[in-house]
Amino acid sequence: MSTVTAENYVIRTVRPHEWPALRRLRLDALRDPVAPIAFVEDYEQAAARPDSFWQERAARSGAEDGGVRQVIAEAPDGTWAGTVTVLIEEPGTTDFAGLPVERRQGHLVGVFVRPEHRGSGLVEALFEAGTEWAWRRGVERVRLVVHEDNVRARGAYRKAGFVPSGVVVSFSEDAEDRELELVLARPSGLDR
Ligand SMILES: CC(C)(COP(=O)(O)OP(=O)(O)OC[C@H]1O[C@@H](n2cnc3c(N)ncnc32)[C@H](O)[C@@H]1OP(=O)(O)O)[C@@H](O)C(=O)NCCC(=O)NCCS
């Protein structure tokens, strides 16, 4: 999978030997000012993980038969400018929030674009690559969860066609801490 966007970013899957860059991008994402409402993990937890964790993650992300794919956007100078990870969720399993998964679906997580690359349409290019991979794996829909207060991310998801499903989850006891589930239906006419 390799597409050059108008801005000359290369959108592609992470390769196994690239785990140091994957680790760097994740740790930078976790230092973003919105990280506390954008990601479940915090910087200290991620920074404490051994190299083997990142090596396994990079290897798994690129495996053809795996249920997960991490896509990155590489800028002309080689910088990893952004990323999205797609998980395939199977019916009969339980999701991250403890709710039953009712259909085969994709789940977008770990969405991040470096501040200096935002507003460039990169996130849409990342989503396109990630969702295309998920559609090819026969999912009925693609979903994600976004914090109600993360207005920029919500704007980006709206532009990409995601709509609220009505499901609201929370990762804390705080009633204000509302995560909205947004969904993208499988495009009609796509073969399974
Ligand atoms: C979420 C993220 C990937 C989106 O990428 P991006 O390049 O910033 O997104 P875009 O600029 O294409 O789209 C954001 C939209 O929200 C709008 N927006 C930005 N700030 C806004 C605000 N405060 N209120 C309302 N809308 C806002 C933008 O104007 C834009 O819409 P437009 O293109 O119609 O003007 C990026 O901002 C990011 O990495 N954020 C930090 C991590 C994060 O929040 N991840 C998501 C976790 S669920």
The ligand as an SDF file (V2000), in Angstrom:
LIG
                    3D

 48 50  0  0  0  0  0  0  0  0999 V2000
   -7.1980   14.8190   15.2130 C   0  0  0  0  0  0  0  0  0  0  0  0
   -6.1800   15.1880   14.1470 C   0  0  0  0  0  0  0  0  0  0  0  0
   -5.5210   13.9270   13.6160 C   0  0  0  0  0  0  0  0  0  0  0  0
   -6.9280   15.8560   12.9880 C   0  0  0  0  0  0  0  0  0  0  0  0
   -6.0120   16.2240   11.9900 O   0  0  0  0  0  0  0  0  0  0  0  0
   -6.0160   17.7450   11.4650 P   0  0  0  0  0  0  0  0  0  0  0  0
   -5.0450   17.8560   10.3650 O   0  0  0  0  0  0  0  0  0  0  0  0
   -5.8430   18.6120   12.6530 O   0  0  0  0  0  0  0  0  0  0  0  0
   -7.5220   17.8390   10.9340 O   0  0  0  0  0  0  0  0  0  0  0  0
   -8.1140   18.8730    9.9070 P   0  0  0  0  0  0  0  0  0  0  0  0
   -7.4720   20.2180   10.1020 O   0  0  0  0  0  0  0  0  0  0  0  0
   -8.0850   18.2670    8.5500 O   0  0  0  0  0  0  0  0  0  0  0  0
   -9.6340   18.8980   10.3600 O   0  0  0  0  0  0  0  0  0  0  0  0
  -10.0360   19.4820   11.5830 C   0  0  0  0  0  0  0  0  0  0  0  0
  -11.3030   20.2560   11.3400 C   0  0  0  0  0  0  0  0  0  0  0  0
  -11.8110   20.7240   12.5880 O   0  0  0  0  0  0  0  0  0  0  0  0
  -11.9000   22.1360   12.5360 C   0  0  0  0  0  0  0  0  0  0  0  0
  -11.5270   22.6730   13.8360 N   0  0  0  0  0  0  0  0  0  0  0  0
  -10.3000   22.8810   14.3210 C   0  0  0  0  0  0  0  0  0  0  0  0
  -10.3630   23.3980   15.5430 N   0  0  0  0  0  0  0  0  0  0  0  0
  -11.6700   23.5140   15.8290 C   0  0  0  0  0  0  0  0  0  0  0  0
  -12.3800   24.0040   16.9280 C   0  0  0  0  0  0  0  0  0  0  0  0
  -11.7500   24.4560   18.0080 N   0  0  0  0  0  0  0  0  0  0  0  0
  -13.7410   23.9650   16.8970 N   0  0  0  0  0  0  0  0  0  0  0  0
  -14.3780   23.4840   15.8120 C   0  0  0  0  0  0  0  0  0  0  0  0
  -13.7510   23.0220   14.7180 N   0  0  0  0  0  0  0  0  0  0  0  0
  -12.4070   23.0300   14.7490 C   0  0  0  0  0  0  0  0  0  0  0  0
  -10.9160   22.5660   11.4930 C   0  0  0  0  0  0  0  0  0  0  0  0
  -11.2450   23.8500   11.0090 O   0  0  0  0  0  0  0  0  0  0  0  0
  -11.0660   21.4790   10.4690 C   0  0  0  0  0  0  0  0  0  0  0  0
  -12.2170   21.6200    9.6600 O   0  0  0  0  0  0  0  0  0  0  0  0
  -12.1290   22.4240    8.2520 P   0  0  0  0  0  0  0  0  0  0  0  0
  -11.0630   21.7720    7.4310 O   0  0  0  0  0  0  0  0  0  0  0  0
  -13.5050   22.2540    7.6890 O   0  0  0  0  0  0  0  0  0  0  0  0
  -11.7800   23.8220    8.5750 O   0  0  0  0  0  0  0  0  0  0  0  0
   -5.0720   16.1340   14.7130 C   0  0  0  0  0  0  0  0  0  0  0  0
   -5.6510   17.3890   15.0450 O   0  0  0  0  0  0  0  0  0  0  0  0
   -4.3740   15.5530   15.9200 C   0  0  0  0  0  0  0  0  0  0  0  0
   -3.4430   14.7810   15.7830 O   0  0  0  0  0  0  0  0  0  0  0  0
   -4.8150   15.9240   17.1470 N   0  0  0  0  0  0  0  0  0  0  0  0
   -4.1920   15.4500   18.3550 C   0  0  0  0  0  0  0  0  0  0  0  0
   -4.4810   13.9750   18.6230 C   0  0  0  0  0  0  0  0  0  0  0  0
   -5.9500   13.6490   18.5990 C   0  0  0  0  0  0  0  0  0  0  0  0
   -6.7950   14.3970   19.0820 O   0  0  0  0  0  0  0  0  0  0  0  0
   -6.2680   12.4760   18.0730 N   0  0  0  0  0  0  0  0  0  0  0  0
   -7.6290   11.9930   17.9520 C   0  0  0  0  0  0  0  0  0  0  0  0
   -7.9800   11.1240   19.0810 C   0  0  0  0  0  0  0  0  0  0  0  0
   -9.6700   10.5300   18.9640 S   0  0  0  0  0  0  0  0  0  0  0  0
  1  2  1  0
  2  3  1  0
  2  4  1  0
  2 36  1  0
  4  5  1  0
  5  6  1  0
  6  7  2  0
  6  8  1  0
  6  9  1  0
  9 10  1  0
 10 11  2  0
 10 12  1  0
 10 13  1  0
 13 14  1  0
 14 15  1  0
 15 16  1  0
 15 30  1  0
 16 17  1  0
 17 18  1  0
 17 28  1  0
 18 19  1  0
 18 27  1  0
 19 20  2  0
 20 21  1  0
 21 22  1  0
 21 27  2  0
 22 23  1  0
 22 24  2  0
 24 25  1  0
 25 26  2  0
 26 27  1  0
 28 29  1  0
 28 30  1  0
 30 31  1  0
 31 32  1  0
 32 33  2  0
 32 34  1  0
 32 35  1  0
 36 37  1  0
 36 38  1  0
 38 39  2  0
 38 40  1  0
 40 41  1  0
 41 42  1  0
 42 43  1  0
 43 44  2  0
 43 45  1  0
 45 46  1  0
 46 47  1  0
 47 48  1  0
M  END
$$$$
